[in-house]
Amino acid sequence: GMGAEIILDTDDGEWGMAISIDGVQLIETLLLQPAPPQIDGPPLSSFDDLVERLEPYGRTSVYVAEVGTGTCQPEFSHNDVVRPIGSAFKLYVLGALADPIARGDLAWDDPMMVRDDLKSLPSGTFQTRPEGSEATILEFAEAMIAVSDNTATDHLIDLLGRPQVEQMLTEYGNPDASLTIPFLTTREFFALKLGVPSSVAEAYVAADEAGRRELLAGEIAETTVTISDAITWNEPYLIDEIEWFATPTSLCRALVGLVENANVPDLAEFRDILSLNPGVPFDPGTWSYVGYKGGSEPGVLALAWYLESVDGEAYVYVVNVTNPDAVLPEADIAVLAGTAFDLIAELSP
């Protein structure tokens, strides 16, 4: 598809619009949001300064690693501990495509059918597509990363099988994999957070792995959630219990793993997919490549970037802020985090 990002100057301020069209000239994505807020206060002076400005919002992790050698070598690390990561879990689902595509069991242009029983809540638009309509595996994967399409994600998890996605946690070097097993689909996540009685959610939290799998197959599979359930979701709920989890280092390894997978000819698409939505504006004069995936729910914000500078340096940059008691000003945090790209550029030897 083709796309454009524009700023609209309206009576109530500036709005950013991202639009893309598919091969038959139909609108594929349309994203309208207030133009990025400006950061308060002076430009960031250091990564410590960033930490200091984020900490009033909640528990803060900031991590920058040099990754040119294919390993994560921290240049700055504050609170490299396990955090809920929201939709950044989709990096593992993308990674789970590597083996079957490299082996030739699947191909990017294989068609996949949209199924009502796999539909989830937004973000994304695949939930509005009629049952039986088709898109390619590539289109499902692009939507999963670029607009964090939850329904596209769940279709890919179904295609690959939960065990294959769970395996990626270990393959990409997440030593805390057990915290994210069973690996929830977004539909199950919403059912646990918004659909079932809190007693069921608490039973899930208390259960062992086998017990959790049983609940997912039973009560949670039978629970549907609607947009109206989600509209009232305006405070953090069990963010440390029902989520997907990783340390900044683990997210770094996942991004490095995906970029390394992309060296295989059939997997070159990984690089393109990761760069469809850079998350924040960046200077193309400094950065030749920006890969990104973020994640959020009330009380959780995770931001993970893979950055390549025009002079050949490569970095991973992760910011994670969580607060079990309060929602976060997500846009403000993302914009502030984005301004640290300048600090990362200064790390170049």
Contacts in CASP RR format, 6 or more apart in sequence:
PFRMAT RR
TARGET T0000
AUTHOR 0000-0000-0000
METHOD contacts of the structure
MODEL  1
GMGAEIILDTDDGEWGMAISIDGVQLIETLLLQPAPPQIDGPPLSSFDDL
VERLEPYGRTSVYVAEVGTGTCQPEFSHNDVVRPIGSAFKLYVLGALADP
IARGDLAWDDPMMVRDDLKSLPSGTFQTRPEGSEATILEFAEAMIAVSDN
TATDHLIDLLGRPQVEQMLTEYGNPDASLTIPFLTTREFFALKLGVPSSV
AEAYVAADEAGRRELLAGEIAETTVTISDAITWNEPYLIDEIEWFATPTS
LCRALVGLVENANVPDLAEFRDILSLNPGVPFDPGTWSYVGYKGGSEPGV
LALAWYLESVDGEAYVYVVNVTNPDAVLPEADIAVLAGTAFDLIAELSP
1 20 0 8 1.000
1 21 0 8 1.000
1 22 0 8 1.000
1 23 0 8 1.000
1 28 0 8 1.000
2 20 0 8 1.000
2 21 0 8 1.000
3 18 0 8 1.000
3 19 0 8 1.000
3 20 0 8 1.000
3 21 0 8 1.000
4 18 0 8 1.000
4 19 0 8 1.000
4 20 0 8 1.000
5 16 0 8 1.000
5 17 0 8 1.000
5 18 0 8 1.000
5 19 0 8 1.000
6 16 0 8 1.000
6 17 0 8 1.000
6 19 0 8 1.000
7 14 0 8 1.000
7 15 0 8 1.000
7 16 0 8 1.000
7 17 0 8 1.000
7 35 0 8 1.000
8 14 0 8 1.000
8 15 0 8 1.000
8 16 0 8 1.000
8 17 0 8 1.000
13 34 0 8 1.000
13 35 0 8 1.000
14 34 0 8 1.000
14 35 0 8 1.000
15 32 0 8 1.000
15 33 0 8 1.000
15 34 0 8 1.000
15 35 0 8 1.000
16 32 0 8 1.000
16 33 0 8 1.000
16 34 0 8 1.000
16 35 0 8 1.000
17 30 0 8 1.000
17 31 0 8 1.000
17 32 0 8 1.000
18 29 0 8 1.000
18 30 0 8 1.000
18 31 0 8 1.000
18 277 0 8 1.000
19 27 0 8 1.000
19 29 0 8 1.000
19 30 0 8 1.000
19 31 0 8 1.000
20 27 0 8 1.000
20 28 0 8 1.000
20 29 0 8 1.000
21 27 0 8 1.000
21 28 0 8 1.000
22 28 0 8 1.000
22 139 0 8 1.000
28 125 0 8 1.000
29 124 0 8 1.000
29 125 0 8 1.000
29 143 0 8 1.000
29 146 0 8 1.000
29 147 0 8 1.000
31 147 0 8 1.000
33 331 0 8 1.000
34 331 0 8 1.000
36 280 0 8 1.000
36 281 0 8 1.000
36 331 0 8 1.000
36 334 0 8 1.000
36 335 0 8 1.000
37 331 0 8 1.000
37 332 0 8 1.000
37 335 0 8 1.000
38 335 0 8 1.000
39 332 0 8 1.000
39 335 0 8 1.000
39 336 0 8 1.000
39 339 0 8 1.000
43 339 0 8 1.000
43 342 0 8 1.000
44 50 0 8 1.000
44 53 0 8 1.000
44 336 0 8 1.000
44 339 0 8 1.000
44 340 0 8 1.000
44 342 0 8 1.000
44 343 0 8 1.000
46 343 0 8 1.000
47 62 0 8 1.000
47 64 0 8 1.000
47 76 0 8 1.000
47 78 0 8 1.000
47 340 0 8 1.000
47 343 0 8 1.000
48 78 0 8 1.000
50 62 0 8 1.000
50 319 0 8 1.000
50 336 0 8 1.000
50 337 0 8 1.000
50 340 0 8 1.000
50 343 0 8 1.000
51 60 0 8 1.000
51 62 0 8 1.000
51 78 0 8 1.000
53 336 0 8 1.000
54 60 0 8 1.000
54 62 0 8 1.000
54 319 0 8 1.000
54 321 0 8 1.000
54 333 0 8 1.000
54 336 0 8 1.000
54 337 0 8 1.000
57 321 0 8 1.000
57 323 0 8 1.000
57 328 0 8 1.000
57 329 0 8 1.000
57 333 0 8 1.000
58 321 0 8 1.000
58 322 0 8 1.000
58 323 0 8 1.000
58 326 0 8 1.000
58 328 0 8 1.000
59 79 0 8 1.000
59 83 0 8 1.000
59 321 0 8 1.000
59 322 0 8 1.000
59 323 0 8 1.000
60 78 0 8 1.000
60 79 0 8 1.000
60 319 0 8 1.000
60 320 0 8 1.000
60 321 0 8 1.000
61 78 0 8 1.000
61 79 0 8 1.000
61 80 0 8 1.000
61 81 0 8 1.000
61 83 0 8 1.000
61 247 0 8 1.000
61 248 0 8 1.000
61 318 0 8 1.000
61 319 0 8 1.000
61 320 0 8 1.000
61 321 0 8 1.000
62 76 0 8 1.000
62 77 0 8 1.000
62 78 0 8 1.000
62 79 0 8 1.000
62 248 0 8 1.000
62 318 0 8 1.000
62 319 0 8 1.000
62 340 0 8 1.000
63 74 0 8 1.000
63 76 0 8 1.000
63 77 0 8 1.000
63 78 0 8 1.000
63 80 0 8 1.000
63 248 0 8 1.000
63 249 0 8 1.000
63 252 0 8 1.000
63 316 0 8 1.000
63 317 0 8 1.000
63 318 0 8 1.000
63 319 0 8 1.000
64 74 0 8 1.000
64 75 0 8 1.000
64 76 0 8 1.000
64 77 0 8 1.000
64 315 0 8 1.000
64 316 0 8 1.000
64 317 0 8 1.000
64 318 0 8 1.000
64 340 0 8 1.000
64 344 0 8 1.000
64 347 0 8 1.000
65 72 0 8 1.000
65 73 0 8 1.000
65 74 0 8 1.000
65 75 0 8 1.000
65 77 0 8 1.000
65 249 0 8 1.000
65 252 0 8 1.000
65 315 0 8 1.000
65 316 0 8 1.000
66 73 0 8 1.000
66 75 0 8 1.000
66 313 0 8 1.000
66 314 0 8 1.000
66 315 0 8 1.000
66 347 0 8 1.000
67 73 0 8 1.000
67 252 0 8 1.000
67 255 0 8 1.000
67 256 0 8 1.000
67 306 0 8 1.000
67 314 0 8 1.000
67 315 0 8 1.000
67 316 0 8 1.000
68 313 0 8 1.000
68 314 0 8 1.000
70 256 0 8 1.000
70 260 0 8 1.000
71 256 0 8 1.000
72 249 0 8 1.000
72 252 0 8 1.000
72 253 0 8 1.000
72 256 0 8 1.000
72 316 0 8 1.000
74 80 0 8 1.000
74 249 0 8 1.000
75 315 0 8 1.000
75 347 0 8 1.000
77 248 0 8 1.000
77 249 0 8 1.000
80 247 0 8 1.000
80 248 0 8 1.000
80 249 0 8 1.000
81 247 0 8 1.000
82 176 0 8 1.000
82 179 0 8 1.000
82 245 0 8 1.000
82 246 0 8 1.000
82 247 0 8 1.000
83 245 0 8 1.000
83 246 0 8 1.000
83 247 0 8 1.000
83 248 0 8 1.000
83 302 0 8 1.000
83 320 0 8 1.000
83 322 0 8 1.000
84 239 0 8 1.000
84 240 0 8 1.000
84 243 0 8 1.000
84 244 0 8 1.000
84 245 0 8 1.000
84 297 0 8 1.000
84 300 0 8 1.000
84 302 0 8 1.000
84 322 0 8 1.000
85 243 0 8 1.000
85 244 0 8 1.000
85 245 0 8 1.000
85 246 0 8 1.000
85 251 0 8 1.000
85 295 0 8 1.000
85 300 0 8 1.000
85 302 0 8 1.000
85 304 0 8 1.000
85 320 0 8 1.000
86 243 0 8 1.000
86 244 0 8 1.000
86 294 0 8 1.000
86 295 0 8 1.000
86 296 0 8 1.000
86 297 0 8 1.000
86 300 0 8 1.000
86 302 0 8 1.000
87 123 0 8 1.000
87 148 0 8 1.000
87 150 0 8 1.000
87 293 0 8 1.000
87 294 0 8 1.000
87 295 0 8 1.000
87 296 0 8 1.000
87 302 0 8 1.000
88 244 0 8 1.000
88 246 0 8 1.000
88 251 0 8 1.000
88 293 0 8 1.000
88 294 0 8 1.000
88 295 0 8 1.000
88 302 0 8 1.000
88 304 0 8 1.000
89 180 0 8 1.000
89 183 0 8 1.000
89 244 0 8 1.000
89 246 0 8 1.000
90 144 0 8 1.000
90 145 0 8 1.000
90 148 0 8 1.000
90 153 0 8 1.000
90 293 0 8 1.000
91 172 0 8 1.000
91 251 0 8 1.000
91 254 0 8 1.000
91 255 0 8 1.000
91 258 0 8 1.000
91 293 0 8 1.000
91 304 0 8 1.000
92 165 0 8 1.000
92 168 0 8 1.000
92 169 0 8 1.000
92 172 0 8 1.000
92 183 0 8 1.000
92 244 0 8 1.000
92 254 0 8 1.000
93 144 0 8 1.000
93 153 0 8 1.000
93 156 0 8 1.000
93 157 0 8 1.000
93 160 0 8 1.000
93 165 0 8 1.000
93 168 0 8 1.000
94 141 0 8 1.000
94 144 0 8 1.000
94 145 0 8 1.000
94 258 0 8 1.000
94 270 0 8 1.000
94 273 0 8 1.000
94 274 0 8 1.000
95 168 0 8 1.000
95 172 0 8 1.000
95 254 0 8 1.000
95 257 0 8 1.000
95 258 0 8 1.000
95 261 0 8 1.000
95 270 0 8 1.000
96 156 0 8 1.000
96 160 0 8 1.000
96 164 0 8 1.000
96 165 0 8 1.000
96 167 0 8 1.000
96 168 0 8 1.000
97 106 0 8 1.000
97 137 0 8 1.000
97 141 0 8 1.000
97 156 0 8 1.000
97 160 0 8 1.000
98 258 0 8 1.000
98 261 0 8 1.000
98 264 0 8 1.000
98 267 0 8 1.000
98 270 0 8 1.000
99 164 0 8 1.000
100 106 0 8 1.000
100 160 0 8 1.000
100 164 0 8 1.000
101 107 0 8 1.000
101 108 0 8 1.000
101 266 0 8 1.000
101 267 0 8 1.000
102 261 0 8 1.000
102 264 0 8 1.000
102 266 0 8 1.000
102 267 0 8 1.000
104 266 0 8 1.000
106 137 0 8 1.000
106 159 0 8 1.000
107 137 0 8 1.000
108 136 0 8 1.000
108 137 0 8 1.000
108 138 0 8 1.000
108 141 0 8 1.000
108 266 0 8 1.000
108 269 0 8 1.000
109 136 0 8 1.000
109 137 0 8 1.000
109 138 0 8 1.000
110 136 0 8 1.000
110 137 0 8 1.000
111 134 0 8 1.000
111 135 0 8 1.000
111 136 0 8 1.000
112 134 0 8 1.000
112 135 0 8 1.000
112 136 0 8 1.000
112 137 0 8 1.000
112 140 0 8 1.000
112 155 0 8 1.000
112 159 0 8 1.000
113 131 0 8 1.000
113 132 0 8 1.000
113 133 0 8 1.000
113 134 0 8 1.000
114 126 0 8 1.000
114 129 0 8 1.000
114 130 0 8 1.000
114 131 0 8 1.000
114 132 0 8 1.000
114 133 0 8 1.000
114 134 0 8 1.000
114 135 0 8 1.000
114 151 0 8 1.000
114 155 0 8 1.000
115 131 0 8 1.000
115 132 0 8 1.000
115 155 0 8 1.000
115 158 0 8 1.000
116 131 0 8 1.000
118 151 0 8 1.000
118 154 0 8 1.000
118 155 0 8 1.000
118 158 0 8 1.000
118 187 0 8 1.000
119 126 0 8 1.000
119 127 0 8 1.000
119 151 0 8 1.000
119 154 0 8 1.000
119 187 0 8 1.000
120 127 0 8 1.000
120 150 0 8 1.000
120 151 0 8 1.000
120 153 0 8 1.000
120 154 0 8 1.000
120 185 0 8 1.000
120 186 0 8 1.000
120 187 0 8 1.000
120 190 0 8 1.000
121 127 0 8 1.000
121 150 0 8 1.000
121 186 0 8 1.000
121 187 0 8 1.000
121 190 0 8 1.000
121 225 0 8 1.000
121 226 0 8 1.000
121 227 0 8 1.000
121 230 0 8 1.000
122 150 0 8 1.000
122 227 0 8 1.000
123 147 0 8 1.000
123 148 0 8 1.000
123 149 0 8 1.000
123 150 0 8 1.000
124 143 0 8 1.000
124 147 0 8 1.000
124 148 0 8 1.000
124 149 0 8 1.000
124 150 0 8 1.000
124 151 0 8 1.000
124 152 0 8 1.000
125 143 0 8 1.000
125 147 0 8 1.000
125 149 0 8 1.000
126 135 0 8 1.000
126 140 0 8 1.000
126 143 0 8 1.000
126 149 0 8 1.000
126 151 0 8 1.000
126 152 0 8 1.000
126 155 0 8 1.000
127 150 0 8 1.000
127 151 0 8 1.000
129 135 0 8 1.000
135 143 0 8 1.000
135 152 0 8 1.000
137 156 0 8 1.000
137 159 0 8 1.000
138 269 0 8 1.000
139 152 0 8 1.000
140 149 0 8 1.000
140 152 0 8 1.000
140 155 0 8 1.000
140 156 0 8 1.000
141 152 0 8 1.000
141 156 0 8 1.000
141 269 0 8 1.000
141 273 0 8 1.000
142 273 0 8 1.000
142 276 0 8 1.000
143 149 0 8 1.000
143 152 0 8 1.000
144 152 0 8 1.000
144 153 0 8 1.000
144 156 0 8 1.000
145 273 0 8 1.000
145 274 0 8 1.000
145 276 0 8 1.000
145 277 0 8 1.000
145 293 0 8 1.000
146 273 0 8 1.000
146 276 0 8 1.000
146 277 0 8 1.000
147 277 0 8 1.000
148 293 0 8 1.000
148 294 0 8 1.000
148 295 0 8 1.000
150 186 0 8 1.000
150 187 0 8 1.000
151 186 0 8 1.000
153 185 0 8 1.000
153 186 0 8 1.000
154 185 0 8 1.000
154 186 0 8 1.000
154 187 0 8 1.000
157 165 0 8 1.000
157 183 0 8 1.000
157 185 0 8 1.000
158 185 0 8 1.000
162 182 0 8 1.000
162 183 0 8 1.000
165 183 0 8 1.000
166 177 0 8 1.000
166 180 0 8 1.000
166 181 0 8 1.000
166 182 0 8 1.000
166 183 0 8 1.000
168 254 0 8 1.000
169 177 0 8 1.000
169 180 0 8 1.000
169 181 0 8 1.000
169 183 0 8 1.000
170 177 0 8 1.000
172 250 0 8 1.000
172 253 0 8 1.000
172 254 0 8 1.000
172 257 0 8 1.000
173 250 0 8 1.000
173 253 0 8 1.000
173 254 0 8 1.000
174 180 0 8 1.000
174 246 0 8 1.000
174 247 0 8 1.000
174 250 0 8 1.000
174 253 0 8 1.000
174 254 0 8 1.000
175 250 0 8 1.000
176 245 0 8 1.000
176 246 0 8 1.000
176 247 0 8 1.000
176 250 0 8 1.000
178 209 0 8 1.000
179 245 0 8 1.000
180 244 0 8 1.000
180 245 0 8 1.000
180 246 0 8 1.000
181 209 0 8 1.000
182 209 0 8 1.000
182 212 0 8 1.000
182 213 0 8 1.000
182 216 0 8 1.000
183 244 0 8 1.000
184 192 0 8 1.000
184 216 0 8 1.000
184 242 0 8 1.000
184 244 0 8 1.000
187 225 0 8 1.000
188 216 0 8 1.000
188 220 0 8 1.000
188 221 0 8 1.000
189 242 0 8 1.000
189 243 0 8 1.000
190 225 0 8 1.000
190 229 0 8 1.000
190 230 0 8 1.000
191 220 0 8 1.000
191 223 0 8 1.000
191 224 0 8 1.000
191 225 0 8 1.000
192 200 0 8 1.000
192 201 0 8 1.000
192 204 0 8 1.000
192 220 0 8 1.000
192 238 0 8 1.000
192 242 0 8 1.000
193 201 0 8 1.000
193 233 0 8 1.000
193 237 0 8 1.000
193 238 0 8 1.000
193 242 0 8 1.000
193 297 0 8 1.000
194 225 0 8 1.000
194 229 0 8 1.000
194 230 0 8 1.000
194 233 0 8 1.000
195 223 0 8 1.000
195 225 0 8 1.000
195 229 0 8 1.000
196 219 0 8 1.000
196 220 0 8 1.000
196 223 0 8 1.000
200 215 0 8 1.000
200 219 0 8 1.000
200 220 0 8 1.000
201 238 0 8 1.000
201 242 0 8 1.000
203 215 0 8 1.000
204 212 0 8 1.000
204 215 0 8 1.000
204 220 0 8 1.000
204 242 0 8 1.000
205 238 0 8 1.000
205 241 0 8 1.000
205 242 0 8 1.000
207 214 0 8 1.000
207 215 0 8 1.000
233 298 0 8 1.000
234 298 0 8 1.000
234 327 0 8 1.000
235 298 0 8 1.000
235 326 0 8 1.000
235 327 0 8 1.000
236 297 0 8 1.000
236 298 0 8 1.000
236 299 0 8 1.000
236 300 0 8 1.000
236 323 0 8 1.000
236 324 0 8 1.000
236 325 0 8 1.000
236 326 0 8 1.000
236 327 0 8 1.000
237 298 0 8 1.000
239 297 0 8 1.000
239 298 0 8 1.000
239 299 0 8 1.000
239 300 0 8 1.000
239 322 0 8 1.000
239 324 0 8 1.000
240 322 0 8 1.000
240 324 0 8 1.000
243 297 0 8 1.000
243 300 0 8 1.000
246 254 0 8 1.000
248 318 0 8 1.000
248 320 0 8 1.000
251 302 0 8 1.000
251 304 0 8 1.000
251 316 0 8 1.000
251 318 0 8 1.000
252 304 0 8 1.000
252 316 0 8 1.000
252 318 0 8 1.000
255 274 0 8 1.000
255 291 0 8 1.000
255 304 0 8 1.000
255 305 0 8 1.000
255 306 0 8 1.000
255 316 0 8 1.000
256 306 0 8 1.000
256 316 0 8 1.000
258 270 0 8 1.000
258 274 0 8 1.000
258 306 0 8 1.000
259 270 0 8 1.000
259 271 0 8 1.000
259 274 0 8 1.000
259 306 0 8 1.000
259 314 0 8 1.000
261 267 0 8 1.000
261 270 0 8 1.000
262 268 0 8 1.000
262 269 0 8 1.000
262 270 0 8 1.000
262 271 0 8 1.000
271 289 0 8 1.000
271 291 0 8 1.000
274 291 0 8 1.000
274 292 0 8 1.000
274 293 0 8 1.000
274 306 0 8 1.000
275 289 0 8 1.000
275 290 0 8 1.000
275 291 0 8 1.000
275 292 0 8 1.000
277 292 0 8 1.000
278 290 0 8 1.000
278 291 0 8 1.000
278 292 0 8 1.000
278 305 0 8 1.000
279 292 0 8 1.000
279 294 0 8 1.000
279 303 0 8 1.000
279 305 0 8 1.000
279 334 0 8 1.000
280 292 0 8 1.000
280 334 0 8 1.000
280 335 0 8 1.000
280 337 0 8 1.000
280 338 0 8 1.000
280 341 0 8 1.000
282 290 0 8 1.000
282 338 0 8 1.000
282 341 0 8 1.000
283 341 0 8 1.000
285 310 0 8 1.000
286 309 0 8 1.000
286 310 0 8 1.000
286 341 0 8 1.000
286 345 0 8 1.000
287 307 0 8 1.000
287 308 0 8 1.000
287 309 0 8 1.000
287 310 0 8 1.000
287 341 0 8 1.000
287 345 0 8 1.000
288 308 0 8 1.000
288 309 0 8 1.000
288 310 0 8 1.000
288 312 0 8 1.000
289 306 0 8 1.000
289 307 0 8 1.000
289 308 0 8 1.000
290 305 0 8 1.000
290 306 0 8 1.000
290 307 0 8 1.000
290 308 0 8 1.000
291 305 0 8 1.000
291 306 0 8 1.000
291 307 0 8 1.000
292 303 0 8 1.000
292 304 0 8 1.000
292 305 0 8 1.000
292 306 0 8 1.000
293 304 0 8 1.000
294 302 0 8 1.000
294 303 0 8 1.000
294 304 0 8 1.000
295 301 0 8 1.000
295 302 0 8 1.000
295 303 0 8 1.000
296 302 0 8 1.000
296 328 0 8 1.000
296 330 0 8 1.000
298 327 0 8 1.000
299 322 0 8 1.000
299 323 0 8 1.000
299 324 0 8 1.000
299 326 0 8 1.000
299 327 0 8 1.000
299 328 0 8 1.000
300 322 0 8 1.000
300 328 0 8 1.000
301 319 0 8 1.000
301 320 0 8 1.000
301 321 0 8 1.000
301 322 0 8 1.000
301 328 0 8 1.000
301 330 0 8 1.000
301 333 0 8 1.000
301 334 0 8 1.000
302 318 0 8 1.000
302 319 0 8 1.000
302 320 0 8 1.000
303 318 0 8 1.000
303 319 0 8 1.000
303 320 0 8 1.000
303 333 0 8 1.000
303 334 0 8 1.000
303 337 0 8 1.000
304 316 0 8 1.000
304 317 0 8 1.000
304 318 0 8 1.000
305 315 0 8 1.000
305 316 0 8 1.000
305 317 0 8 1.000
305 318 0 8 1.000
306 314 0 8 1.000
306 315 0 8 1.000
306 316 0 8 1.000
307 314 0 8 1.000
307 315 0 8 1.000
307 316 0 8 1.000
307 317 0 8 1.000
307 341 0 8 1.000
307 344 0 8 1.000
308 314 0 8 1.000
308 315 0 8 1.000
309 315 0 8 1.000
309 345 0 8 1.000
309 348 0 8 1.000
311 348 0 8 1.000
313 347 0 8 1.000
313 348 0 8 1.000
313 349 0 8 1.000
315 344 0 8 1.000
315 347 0 8 1.000
317 340 0 8 1.000
317 341 0 8 1.000
317 344 0 8 1.000
319 333 0 8 1.000
319 337 0 8 1.000
319 340 0 8 1.000
321 328 0 8 1.000
321 333 0 8 1.000
END
